Amino acid sequence: MKHKGNHYEYNDERDRDLLKVFNEKFTSSITNTYILDIMKSVVCSPSSRFWVSEDRAAIVISNMMRDINCINGMIESKKRMYMEILSRTVKVIDENPGIALINAVRMVVTGEAPEFYITPESAIIIIHRIKKRCYEERKRKLRHLYL
């Protein structure tokens, strides 16, 4: 089981992908649109990949193939994500007999995902963190102008 506080190796990549979609949706939105409505649209947009490591996905998919109920304790978005990965992995295995599970999972996870599989509220927090980090970076670069 993954534990809170574990380092996520694709954090920056996911953040860039999420910010890109957010900027597209935000610039094309009506001016009176609430941020939560924009985020609902953002998280339902296709993503460049499934935002889970190949190793973690292979472990969960392997467990699911033995016992589908092993994901019962997960939040709904993660359950949907792993069900989609399982479905695609089974298809890859059927199309490529003899392929190792880790390789099938890797093919699926690095392929395009139908959504981000995060809540709109989580997306708001992530976007806020990205913007804060950018602001701090700009402030750090310009610090010498105000000394």
Accessible surface in RSA format (square Angstrom, percent):
REM  Atomic radii and reference values for relative SASA: ProtOr
REM  Chains: A
REM  Algorithm: Lee & Richards
REM  Probe-radius: 1.40
REM  Slices: 20
REM RES _ NUM      All-atoms   Total-Side   Main-Chain    Non-polar    All polar
REM                ABS   REL    ABS   REL    ABS   REL    ABS   REL    ABS   REL
RES MET A   1   159.04  82.4 105.78  70.0  53.26 126.8  95.26  81.0  63.78  84.5
RES LYS A   2   110.13  53.7  90.40  55.5  19.72  47.0  52.15  46.9  57.98  61.8
RES HIS A   3   122.61  67.0 119.47  83.0   3.14   8.0  79.28  81.7  43.33  50.4
RES LYS A   4   209.05 102.0 171.14 105.0  37.91  90.3 121.72 109.6  87.33  93.0
RES GLY A   5    77.53  95.6   0.00   N/A  77.53  95.6  40.53 111.2  36.99  82.8
RES ASN A   6    77.49  53.4  57.40  55.5  20.09  48.4  15.77  38.0  61.72  59.7
RES HIS A   7   164.42  89.9 129.97  90.3  34.44  88.1  96.77  99.7  67.65  78.7
RES TYR A   8    40.86  19.1  35.94  20.4   4.92  12.8  37.79  28.4   3.06   3.8
RES GLU A   9   112.40  64.5  82.08  62.1  30.32  72.2  28.61  55.3  83.79  68.4
RES TYR A  10    35.36  16.5  34.24  19.5   1.12   2.9  22.28  16.7  13.08  16.1
RES ASN A  11    49.83  34.4  49.49  47.8   0.34   0.8   6.75  16.2  43.08  41.6
RES ASP A  12    84.73  59.4  81.47  81.1   3.26   7.7  22.20  52.3  62.52  62.4
RES GLU A  13    73.14  42.0  70.53  53.4   2.61   6.2  23.65  45.7  49.49  40.4
RES ARG A  14    30.37  12.8  30.37  15.5   0.00   0.0   1.25   1.7  29.13  17.7
RES ASP A  15     3.23   2.3   3.12   3.1   0.11   0.3   3.03   7.1   0.20   0.2
RES ARG A  16   153.04  64.3 145.64  74.2   7.40  17.6  75.80 103.6  77.24  46.8
RES ASP A  17    18.76  13.1  13.99  13.9   4.77  11.3   8.87  20.9   9.89   9.9
RES LEU A  18     0.00   0.0   0.00   0.0   0.00   0.0   0.00   0.0   0.00   0.0
RES LEU A  19    40.07  22.3  40.07  28.7   0.00   0.0  40.07  28.1   0.00   0.0
RES LYS A  20   123.86  60.4 116.80  71.7   7.07  16.8  76.55  68.9  47.31  50.4
RES VAL A  21    11.88   7.8  11.88  10.8   0.00   0.0  11.88  10.3   0.00   0.0
RES PHE A  22     8.23   4.1   8.23   5.1   0.00   0.0   8.23   5.0   0.00   0.0
RES ASN A  23    66.27  45.7  65.24  63.0   1.02   2.5  21.89  52.7  44.38  42.9
RES GLU A  24    94.27  54.1  84.70  64.1   9.56  22.8  46.17  89.3  48.10  39.3
RES LYS A  25    70.18  34.2  67.62  41.5   2.57   6.1  22.94  20.6  47.25  50.3
RES PHE A  26   105.01  52.5  99.31  61.5   5.70  14.8  99.31  60.2   5.70  16.3
RES THR A  27   112.18  79.8  77.52  78.6  34.66  82.6  69.78  93.7  42.40  64.1
RES SER A  28    92.14  77.9  54.57  72.8  37.57  86.5  50.19 106.9  41.95  58.8
RES SER A  29    36.26  30.6  12.31  16.4  23.95  55.2  15.57  33.2  20.69  29.0
RES ILE A  30   138.47  78.8 129.31  96.3   9.16  22.1 136.30  98.2   2.16   5.9
RES THR A  31   135.33  96.3 100.75 102.1  34.58  82.4  87.77 117.9  47.56  71.9
RES ASN A  32   132.21  91.2 108.61 105.0  23.59  56.8  33.77  81.3  98.43  95.1
RES THR A  33    49.31  35.1  25.35  25.7  23.96  57.1  25.60  34.4  23.71  35.8
RES TYR A  34   167.23  78.1 164.05  93.3   3.18   8.3 119.33  89.7  47.91  59.1
RES ILE A  35    78.25  44.5  72.71  54.2   5.53  13.3  73.15  52.7   5.10  13.8
RES LEU A  36    62.75  34.9  62.69  44.9   0.05   0.1  62.69  44.0   0.05   0.1
RES ASP A  37    66.55  46.6  58.99  58.7   7.57  17.9  17.33  40.8  49.22  49.1
RES ILE A  38     7.20   4.1   4.34   3.2   2.86   6.9   7.20   5.2   0.00   0.0
RES MET A  39     1.57   0.8   1.57   1.0   0.00   0.0   1.57   1.3   0.00   0.0
RES LYS A  40   102.10  49.8 100.41  61.6   1.69   4.0  56.84  51.2  45.26  48.2
RES SER A  41    46.14  39.0  34.45  46.0  11.68  26.9  31.08  66.2  15.05  21.1
RES VAL A  42     0.00   0.0   0.00   0.0   0.00   0.0   0.00   0.0   0.00   0.0
RES VAL A  43     7.53   5.0   7.53   6.8   0.00   0.0   7.53   6.5   0.00   0.0
RES CYS A  44    87.42  66.1  70.15  78.2  17.27  40.6  25.51  64.6  61.91  66.8
RES SER A  45    10.57   8.9   6.51   8.7   4.07   9.4   9.65  20.5   0.93   1.3
RES PRO A  46    82.11  59.8  72.39  66.0   9.72  35.3  72.64  60.0   9.47  58.9
RES SER A  47     2.25   1.9   0.00   0.0   2.25   5.2   2.25   4.8   0.00   0.0
RES SER A  48    64.83  54.8  45.35  60.5  19.48  44.9  45.25  96.4  19.58  27.4
RES ARG A  49    17.68   7.4  17.50   8.9   0.18   0.4   7.17   9.8  10.50   6.4
RES PHE A  50     0.68   0.3   0.00   0.0   0.68   1.8   0.68   0.4   0.00   0.0
RES TRP A  51    16.17   6.5   7.62   3.7   8.55  20.1   7.62   4.1   8.55  13.9
RES VAL A  52    10.15   6.7   9.41   8.5   0.74   1.8  10.15   8.8   0.00   0.0
RES SER A  53    17.16  14.5  15.82  21.1   1.34   3.1   7.89  16.8   9.27  13.0
RES GLU A  54    25.73  14.8  25.67  19.4   0.06   0.1   5.22  10.1  20.50  16.7
RES ASP A  55    93.22  65.3  90.76  90.3   2.45   5.8  27.99  65.9  65.23  65.1
RES ARG A  56    47.34  19.9  45.48  23.2   1.86   4.4  26.33  36.0  21.02  12.7
RES ALA A  57     0.00   0.0   0.00   0.0   0.00   0.0   0.00   0.0   0.00   0.0
RES ALA A  58    12.40  11.4  11.33  17.5   1.07   2.4  11.57  16.3   0.83   2.2
RES ILE A  59    96.61  55.0  92.23  68.7   4.38  10.6  96.46  69.5   0.15   0.4
RES VAL A  60     4.85   3.2   4.44   4.0   0.42   1.0   4.85   4.2   0.00   0.0
RES ILE A  61     0.00   0.0   0.00   0.0   0.00   0.0   0.00   0.0   0.00   0.0
RES SER A  62    28.72  24.3  26.75  35.7   1.97   4.5  10.65  22.7  18.08  25.3
RES ASN A  63    53.64  37.0  52.27  50.5   1.37   3.3   7.08  17.0  46.56  45.0
RES MET A  64     4.45   2.3   0.00   0.0   4.45  10.6   0.00   0.0   4.45   5.9
RES MET A  65    90.33  46.8  51.98  34.4  38.35  91.3  48.60  41.3  41.72  55.3
RES ARG A  66   179.03  75.2 141.02  71.9  38.01  90.5  76.11 104.0 102.92  62.4
RES ASP A  67    73.68  51.6  68.90  68.6   4.78  11.3  29.27  68.9  44.41  44.3
RES ILE A  68    78.84  44.9  72.59  54.1   6.24  15.1  72.59  52.3   6.24  16.9
RES ASN A  69    88.92  61.3  81.36  78.6   7.56  18.2  11.83  28.5  77.09  74.5
RES CYS A  70    58.33  44.1  23.87  26.6  34.46  81.0  31.26  79.2  27.07  29.2
RES ILE A  71     8.94   5.1   8.94   6.7   0.00   0.0   8.94   6.4   0.00   0.0
RES ASN A  72    93.69  64.6  78.40  75.8  15.29  36.8  27.37  65.9  66.33  64.1
RES GLY A  73    73.01  90.0   0.00   N/A  73.01  90.0  38.30 105.1  34.71  77.7
RES MET A  74    35.55  18.4  20.99  13.9  14.55  34.7  26.42  22.5   9.13  12.1
RES ILE A  75   109.81  62.5 100.64  75.0   9.17  22.1 107.81  77.6   2.00   5.4
RES GLU A  76   110.72  63.6 103.87  78.6   6.85  16.3  53.85 104.2  56.86  46.4
RES SER A  77     9.10   7.7   6.90   9.2   2.20   5.1   6.23  13.3   2.87   4.0
RES LYS A  78    63.27  30.9  63.27  38.8   0.00   0.0  45.63  41.1  17.63  18.8
RES LYS A  79    50.87  24.8  50.84  31.2   0.03   0.1  15.65  14.1  35.21  37.5
RES ARG A  80   102.19  42.9  95.41  48.6   6.77  16.1  58.36  79.8  43.82  26.6
RES MET A  81     2.92   1.5   2.92   1.9   0.00   0.0   1.21   1.0   1.71   2.3
RES TYR A  82     9.24   4.3   9.24   5.3   0.00   0.0   3.11   2.3   6.13   7.6
RES MET A  83    84.94  44.0  81.62  54.0   3.32   7.9  80.02  68.0   4.92   6.5
RES GLU A  84    52.95  30.4  49.97  37.8   2.98   7.1   4.90   9.5  48.05  39.2
RES ILE A  85     0.00   0.0   0.00   0.0   0.00   0.0   0.00   0.0   0.00   0.0
RES LEU A  86    22.33  12.4  22.33  16.0   0.00   0.0  22.33  15.7   0.00   0.0
RES SER A  87    69.00  58.3  55.48  74.0  13.52  31.1  29.10  62.0  39.90  55.9
RES ARG A  88    69.84  29.3  68.38  34.9   1.46   3.5  26.26  35.9  43.58  26.4
RES THR A  89     0.00   0.0   0.00   0.0   0.00   0.0   0.00   0.0   0.00   0.0
RES VAL A  90    62.54  41.2  61.99  56.1   0.55   1.3  62.54  54.3   0.00   0.0
RES LYS A  91   128.91  62.9 125.43  77.0   3.48   8.3  71.24  64.1  57.67  61.4
RES VAL A  92    20.43  13.4  20.43  18.5   0.00   0.0  20.43  17.7   0.00   0.0
RES ILE A  93    48.61  27.7  46.56  34.7   2.04   4.9  46.56  33.5   2.04   5.5
RES ASP A  94   104.79  73.4  79.10  78.7  25.69  60.7  30.30  71.3  74.49  74.3
RES GLU A  95   111.65  64.1  81.52  61.7  30.13  71.7  43.07  83.3  68.58  56.0
RES ASN A  96    57.59  39.7  53.12  51.3   4.47  10.8  14.85  35.7  42.75  41.3
RES PRO A  97   117.58  85.7  89.59  81.7  27.99 101.7  93.96  77.6  23.62 146.8
RES GLY A  98    84.25 103.9   0.00   N/A  84.25 103.9  42.83 117.5  41.42  92.8
RES ILE A  99    44.53  25.3  22.67  16.9  21.86  52.7  30.99  22.3  13.53  36.7
RES ALA A 100    49.12  45.2  36.52  56.4  12.60  28.7  46.50  65.5   2.63   7.0
RES LEU A 101    49.30  27.5  41.35  29.6   7.95  20.0  41.67  29.3   7.63  20.5
RES ILE A 102    59.45  33.8  57.23  42.6   2.22   5.4  57.24  41.2   2.21   6.0
RES ASN A 103    63.90  44.1  62.61  60.5   1.29   3.1  12.99  31.3  50.91  49.2
RES ALA A 104     0.00   0.0   0.00   0.0   0.00   0.0   0.00   0.0   0.00   0.0
RES VAL A 105     0.00   0.0   0.00   0.0   0.00   0.0   0.00   0.0   0.00   0.0
RES ARG A 106    98.52  41.4  98.52  50.2   0.00   0.0  41.48  56.7  57.04  34.6
RES MET A 107   103.44  53.6  86.74  57.4  16.70  39.8  81.37  69.2  22.07  29.2
RES VAL A 108     8.53   5.6   2.29   2.1   6.25  15.1   8.27   7.2   0.26   0.7
RES VAL A 109     0.00   0.0   0.00   0.0   0.00   0.0   0.00   0.0   0.00   0.0
RES THR A 110    65.25  46.4  45.83  46.5  19.42  46.3  31.39  42.2  33.86  51.2
RES GLY A 111    27.25  33.6   0.00   N/A  27.25  33.6  27.25  74.8   0.00   0.0
RES GLU A 112   113.45  65.1 101.09  76.5  12.36  29.4  28.03  54.2  85.41  69.7
RES ALA A 113     0.89   0.8   0.18   0.3   0.71   1.6   0.89   1.2   0.00   0.0
RES PRO A 114    57.44  41.9  40.96  37.3  16.49  59.9  49.60  40.9   7.85  48.8
RES GLU A 115    33.84  19.4  33.15  25.1   0.69   1.6   2.70   5.2  31.14  25.4
RES PHE A 116     4.51   2.3   0.29   0.2   4.22  11.0   0.52   0.3   3.99  11.4
RES TYR A 117     7.80   3.6   7.72   4.4   0.08   0.2   2.72   2.0   5.08   6.3
RES ILE A 118    25.82  14.7  17.20  12.8   8.63  20.8  20.07  14.4   5.76  15.6
RES THR A 119    53.80  38.3  50.68  51.4   3.12   7.4  49.53  66.5   4.27   6.5
RES PRO A 120    24.70  18.0  24.70  22.5   0.00   0.0  24.70  20.4   0.00   0.0
RES GLU A 121    95.76  55.0  93.88  71.0   1.88   4.5  57.26 110.8  38.51  31.4
RES SER A 122    43.65  36.9  41.24  55.0   2.41   5.5  12.73  27.1  30.92  43.3
RES ALA A 123     0.00   0.0   0.00   0.0   0.00   0.0   0.00   0.0   0.00   0.0
RES ILE A 124    54.04  30.8  52.94  39.4   1.09   2.6  53.13  38.3   0.91   2.5
RES ILE A 125   115.57  65.8 113.59  84.6   1.97   4.8 115.37  83.1   0.20   0.5
RES ILE A 126    13.31   7.6  13.31   9.9   0.00   0.0  13.31   9.6   0.00   0.0
RES ILE A 127     7.57   4.3   7.57   5.6   0.00   0.0   7.57   5.5   0.00   0.0
RES HIS A 128   120.32  65.8 116.77  81.2   3.55   9.1  79.06  81.5  41.25  48.0
RES ARG A 129    87.08  36.6  85.17  43.4   1.90   4.5  59.13  80.8  27.95  16.9
RES ILE A 130     9.51   5.4   9.51   7.1   0.00   0.0   9.51   6.9   0.00   0.0
RES LYS A 131   103.51  50.5  99.04  60.8   4.46  10.6  57.13  51.4  46.38  49.4
RES LYS A 132   121.48  59.3 114.87  70.5   6.61  15.7  63.57  57.2  57.91  61.7
RES ARG A 133   109.64  46.0 103.92  53.0   5.72  13.6  68.58  93.7  41.07  24.9
RES CYS A 134    62.50  47.3  57.20  63.8   5.30  12.4  20.39  51.7  42.10  45.4
RES TYR A 135   117.46  54.8 117.44  66.8   0.03   0.1  80.59  60.6  36.87  45.4
RES GLU A 136    76.81  44.1  72.92  55.2   3.89   9.3  34.85  67.4  41.96  34.3
RES GLU A 137    69.91  40.1  67.21  50.9   2.70   6.4  34.35  66.4  35.56  29.0
RES ARG A 138   142.39  59.8 142.06  72.4   0.32   0.8  63.04  86.2  79.35  48.1
RES LYS A 139   111.03  54.2 103.04  63.2   7.99  19.0  69.19  62.3  41.84  44.6
RES ARG A 140   127.91  53.7 117.49  59.9  10.43  24.8  46.80  64.0  81.11  49.2
RES LYS A 141   123.38  60.2 109.70  67.3  13.68  32.6  63.83  57.5  59.55  63.4
RES LEU A 142    81.67  45.5  81.57  58.4   0.10   0.3  81.67  57.4   0.00   0.0
RES ARG A 143   135.20  56.8 131.46  67.0   3.74   8.9  48.07  65.7  87.13  52.8
RES HIS A 144   120.80  66.0 102.58  71.3  18.22  46.6  77.98  80.4  42.82  49.8
RES LEU A 145   111.88  62.3  80.61  57.7  31.27  78.6  84.05  59.0  27.83  74.9
RES TYR A 146   180.54  84.3 146.88  83.6  33.66  87.6 111.27  83.6  69.28  85.4
RES LEU A 147   174.07  96.9 106.87  76.5  67.20 168.9 133.77  93.9  40.30 108.5
END  Absolute sums over single chains surface
CHAIN  1 A     9635.3       8159.0       1476.3       5588.5       4046.8
END  Absolute sums over all chains
TOTAL          9635.3       8159.0       1476.3       5588.5       4046.8
